[in-house]
Amino acid sequence: MADKELVITREEIVRRVKELGAEISRDYENNRFLVVGILNGAFMFTADLVREIKCDIEIDFIRVASYGMDTTAGTLRFTKDIELEIQGKDILIVEDIVDSGRTMMYLANSFAERGAHSIRFCVLIDKKERREVDLCPDYIGFEVPGGFLVGYGLDCREQFRHLPDIYHLQE
């Protein structure tokens, strides 16, 4: 097992998810909207977050992959697309981590082209120092500089997702 350094405890995650749920509930008060979780990394965060949202919501999931190791514009594709109607809806995309921002920009453009009324982003982890596009998530759980993170849905080669805390994976 690889060495890990604790970064965010499960208690901190629980507290912050409750705060995000309350903030989102206030912002969308009396409005029905669609929550779209990004698989696989955001499945735990999405599940916990939607239980804290006190609005009428719909829930769906997508999976986005890149061709090879390159994630430049045009190389991303849906491997599991949204199944619910997007046209005219307010959408909240839930992501585990945003660094370059390319995936989020791709999703925003794709959903806008399909007629979404509004698109907002809620991310568990924001790594601003790696941003390559002009994009700022609407709701941020934690800002974490540098390091490869695992736990609470975040993985390294499909390992460590099950951990309830978030760790820096040591090389």
C-alpha positions as CSV (number, residue, x, y, z in Angstrom):
1,M,0.0,0.0,0.0
2,A,1.3,3.4,-0.9
3,D,2.2,6.0,1.7
4,K,-0.5,8.6,2.3
5,E,-0.7,11.9,4.2
6,L,-4.0,13.0,5.6
7,V,-5.3,16.2,4.0
8,I,-9.0,16.4,4.8
9,T,-10.8,14.4,7.5
10,R,-14.2,12.8,7.0
11,E,-15.5,15.1,9.7
12,E,-14.4,18.1,7.7
13,I,-15.9,16.6,4.5
14,V,-19.3,16.0,6.3
15,R,-19.3,19.6,7.7
16,R,-18.4,21.2,4.3
17,V,-20.9,19.1,2.4
18,K,-23.7,20.2,4.8
19,E,-22.6,23.9,4.2
20,L,-22.6,23.4,0.4
21,G,-26.0,21.8,0.5
22,A,-27.4,24.7,2.5
23,E,-25.8,27.3,0.2
24,I,-27.1,25.5,-2.9
25,S,-30.6,25.2,-1.3
26,R,-30.7,28.9,-0.7
27,D,-29.5,29.8,-4.2
28,Y,-32.1,27.5,-5.9
29,E,-34.9,28.1,-3.4
30,N,-38.3,27.2,-4.9
31,N,-36.6,26.1,-8.2
32,R,-36.4,22.6,-9.5
33,F,-33.0,21.8,-11.0
34,L,-31.0,18.9,-12.4
35,V,-27.9,17.7,-10.5
36,V,-25.4,15.9,-12.8
37,G,-22.6,13.9,-11.1
38,I,-19.5,13.1,-13.0
39,L,-18.5,9.4,-12.7
40,N,-16.5,7.8,-11.2
41,G,-14.8,10.3,-8.9
42,A,-17.8,12.4,-7.8
43,F,-20.2,9.5,-7.0
44,M,-19.7,9.7,-3.2
45,F,-19.7,13.5,-3.1
46,T,-22.8,13.7,-5.3
47,A,-24.6,11.2,-3.1
48,D,-23.8,13.0,0.1
49,L,-24.5,16.5,-1.4
50,V,-28.0,15.7,-2.8
51,R,-29.1,14.5,0.6
52,E,-28.2,17.9,2.0
53,I,-30.0,19.9,-0.7
54,K,-33.5,20.9,0.4
55,C,-35.0,21.6,-3.1
56,D,-36.8,19.6,-5.6
57,I,-34.1,18.0,-7.8
58,E,-33.5,15.5,-10.5
59,I,-30.3,13.5,-10.5
60,D,-28.3,12.0,-13.4
61,F,-24.7,10.9,-14.0
62,I,-22.3,11.3,-16.8
63,R,-18.9,9.9,-17.6
64,V,-16.3,11.8,-19.6
65,A,-13.1,10.3,-21.0
66,S,-10.2,11.6,-23.0
67,Y,-8.5,10.0,-25.9
68,G,-5.1,8.8,-24.6
69,M,-3.3,10.9,-22.1
70,D,-4.1,14.2,-23.8
71,T,-7.1,16.3,-22.7
72,T,-6.8,19.2,-25.1
73,A,-9.9,20.6,-26.7
74,G,-11.7,18.2,-29.0
75,T,-10.3,15.0,-27.4
76,L,-12.9,14.6,-24.6
77,R,-16.0,12.5,-25.2
78,F,-18.9,11.2,-23.2
79,T,-18.7,7.5,-22.4
80,K,-22.0,7.7,-20.5
81,D,-24.1,10.7,-21.5
82,I,-26.9,12.3,-19.5
83,E,-30.2,10.5,-19.9
84,L,-32.6,13.2,-18.7
85,E,-33.7,16.1,-20.8
86,I,-31.4,19.2,-20.6
87,Q,-33.4,21.7,-22.7
88,G,-34.5,24.7,-20.6
89,K,-33.3,23.3,-17.3
90,D,-31.0,24.7,-14.6
91,I,-28.1,22.3,-14.2
92,L,-25.7,21.8,-11.3
93,I,-22.7,19.8,-12.4
94,V,-20.9,18.0,-9.4
95,E,-17.3,17.2,-9.9
96,D,-14.7,15.7,-7.5
97,I,-11.7,17.8,-8.5
98,V,-11.0,20.6,-10.9
99,D,-7.5,21.4,-12.0
100,S,-7.0,22.4,-15.6
101,G,-10.7,23.1,-16.0
102,R,-10.9,21.6,-19.5
103,T,-13.4,19.0,-18.6
104,M,-15.7,21.5,-16.9
105,M,-15.4,23.9,-19.9
106,Y,-16.3,21.0,-22.3
107,L,-19.4,20.1,-20.2
108,A,-20.5,23.7,-20.0
109,N,-20.2,24.1,-23.7
110,S,-21.9,20.8,-24.4
111,F,-24.9,21.5,-22.1
112,A,-25.3,25.0,-23.4
113,E,-25.4,23.8,-27.0
114,R,-28.2,21.4,-25.9
115,G,-30.3,24.2,-24.5
116,A,-29.6,24.3,-20.7
117,H,-31.1,27.3,-19.1
118,S,-28.2,27.7,-16.7
119,I,-25.1,25.8,-15.7
120,R,-23.3,25.9,-12.4
121,F,-20.5,23.9,-11.0
122,C,-20.0,22.4,-7.5
123,V,-16.5,20.9,-6.9
124,L,-15.2,19.1,-3.9
125,I,-11.6,20.1,-4.5
126,D,-10.3,23.1,-6.5
127,K,-6.7,23.2,-7.6
128,K,-6.5,26.7,-8.9
129,E,-2.7,26.7,-9.6
130,R,-3.3,24.1,-12.4
131,R,-6.1,26.0,-14.2
132,E,-5.6,26.3,-17.9
133,V,-9.0,27.9,-18.8
134,D,-10.9,30.9,-17.4
135,L,-13.3,29.1,-15.2
136,C,-14.3,29.5,-11.6
137,P,-16.6,26.9,-9.9
138,D,-19.7,28.3,-8.3
139,Y,-19.4,26.1,-5.2
140,I,-16.1,24.9,-3.8
141,G,-15.6,22.4,-1.0
142,F,-11.9,22.8,-0.4
143,E,-8.9,24.5,-2.1
144,V,-6.0,22.2,-2.0
145,P,-2.6,23.1,-3.6
146,G,-0.5,20.5,-5.3
147,G,-0.2,16.8,-4.7
148,F,-2.1,13.8,-5.9
149,L,-5.2,13.2,-3.9
150,V,-7.0,9.9,-3.1
151,G,-10.0,8.9,-1.0
152,Y,-13.7,9.9,-0.9
153,G,-14.1,8.9,-4.5
154,L,-10.7,10.1,-5.7
155,D,-8.5,7.3,-7.0
156,C,-5.1,6.3,-8.3
157,R,-5.6,3.6,-10.9
158,E,-9.0,2.7,-9.4
159,Q,-7.6,2.3,-5.9
160,F,-8.3,4.2,-2.7
161,R,-11.8,5.5,-3.7
162,H,-13.3,3.8,-0.7
163,L,-11.3,5.8,1.9
164,P,-13.5,8.1,3.9
165,D,-10.8,10.8,4.3
166,I,-8.8,12.6,1.6
167,Y,-5.0,12.0,1.4
168,H,-2.0,13.1,-0.5
169,L,-0.6,10.1,-2.1
170,Q,3.2,10.0,-1.5
171,E,5.5,9.0,-4.3
